[in-house]
Amino acid sequence: MHGSWAGSATLLPKREPKFALCVVAVRADGRNDGVFKMKFQRAKTVTFGGVLLCVTATTSAWAADLGPYRPYTPPPPAPIQSYAEPSIWEGAYIGLNGGYGWSSSNFAEPDGAFGGGQLGYNWQRDRFVFGVEGDLQASDINASKDVAFGNATTDIDWFSTVRRRVGIAAGPWLLYGTGGVAFADIANRVDIGPDTLRNSETQVGYAAGGGLEWAFARNWSARAEYLYLGFGDTTLSGGGNEVKVNNDVQTVRLGVNYKF
């Protein structure tokens, strides 16, 4: 309208990390009004586009490095270390004992001291203790007594038991009950006038009782125990006479054990 136009393209050096391509329109008569406006607008557009392209490319690269999205899964908790206190009572043991025994026999009523040894094994589950024990004692439980019709004598040379034990532990203490089979060498003699009635044999019966045991050191314990030994009656006969002698014995004893 105001003359012919000539167009030229100028590549401007980049002033930022990106460069901008600007087109400058120049009139043939040398006037370039509107050039700065066009250049500014074109430069702003090209620069904004480059920044957008750079941000997009960078974001895509980061996403490619991170890989697909995976939700965070926390690691499993570390296992709790538990400490089990070693059992005080479990294991094999051996020991010595001694005490006093007496009988309520209807004739001689023997009594006396005894002593011997024991061995056994305990199992412990929490506070409950289960065990088995055997013992053997030499005995001086005897008596000789005059009765209305003559004389009566009872002599127990030895006795032994094999028993189970069940108890409850409380710290170093063990309260237990026990029961099993009992054996004893019992000799009875009754003199009635000119006749002598006698019997001497190994009696078999039962043992029942209980006790309290104290673990006073790492491998040592002491106990107090009561046992009832039930052997029943023995019938003596001869010369037309017949009598029954009761052989039951009660015992109390102290003992000490060493646990392996």
Rosetta blueprint (number, residue, H / E / L):
1 M L
2 H L
3 G L
4 S L
5 W E
6 A E
7 G E
8 S E
9 A E
10 T E
11 L E
12 L L
13 P L
14 K L
15 R L
16 E L
17 P L
18 K L
19 F L
20 A L
21 L E
22 C E
23 V E
24 V E
25 A E
26 V E
27 R E
28 A L
29 D L
30 G L
31 R L
32 N L
33 D L
34 G L
35 V H
36 F H
37 K H
38 M H
39 K H
40 F H
41 Q H
42 R H
43 A H
44 K H
45 T H
46 V H
47 T H
48 F H
49 G H
50 G H
51 V H
52 L H
53 L H
54 C H
55 V H
56 T H
57 A H
58 T H
59 T H
60 S H
61 A H
62 W H
63 A H
64 A H
65 D H
66 L H
67 G L
68 P L
69 Y L
70 R L
71 P L
72 Y L
73 T L
74 P L
75 P L
76 P L
77 P L
78 A L
79 P L
80 I L
81 Q L
82 S L
83 Y L
84 A L
85 E L
86 P L
87 S L
88 I L
89 W L
90 E L
91 G E
92 A E
93 Y E
94 I E
95 G E
96 L E
97 N E
98 G E
99 G E
100 Y E
101 G E
102 W E
103 S L
104 S L
105 S L
106 N L
107 F L
108 A L
109 E L
110 P L
111 D E
112 G E
113 A E
114 F E
115 G E
116 G E
117 G E
118 Q E
119 L E
120 G E
121 Y E
122 N E
123 W E
124 Q E
125 R E
126 D L
127 R L
128 F E
129 V E
130 F E
131 G E
132 V E
133 E E
134 G E
135 D E
136 L E
137 Q E
138 A E
139 S E
140 D E
141 I E
142 N E
143 A E
144 S E
145 K E
146 D E
147 V E
148 A L
149 F L
150 G E
151 N E
152 A E
153 T E
154 T E
155 D E
156 I E
157 D E
158 W E
159 F E
160 S E
161 T E
162 V E
163 R E
164 R E
165 R E
166 V E
167 G E
168 I E
169 A E
170 A E
171 G L
172 P L
173 W E
174 L E
175 L E
176 Y E
177 G E
178 T E
179 G E
180 G E
181 V E
182 A E
183 F E
184 A E
185 D E
186 I E
187 A E
188 N E
189 R E
190 V E
191 D E
192 I E
193 G L
194 P L
195 D E
196 T E
197 L E
198 R E
199 N E
200 S E
201 E E
202 T E
203 Q E
204 V E
205 G E
206 Y E
207 A E
208 A E
209 G E
210 G E
211 G E
212 L E
213 E E
214 W E
215 A L
216 F L
217 A L
218 R L
219 N L
220 W E
221 S E
222 A E
223 R E
224 A E
225 E E
226 Y E
227 L E
228 Y E
229 L E
230 G E
231 F L
232 G L
233 D E
234 T E
235 T E
236 L E
237 S E
238 G E
239 G L
240 G L
241 N E
242 E E
243 V E
244 K E
245 V E
246 N E
247 N L
248 D L
249 V E
250 Q E
251 T E
252 V E
253 R E
254 L E
255 G E
256 V E
257 N E
258 Y E
259 K E
260 F L
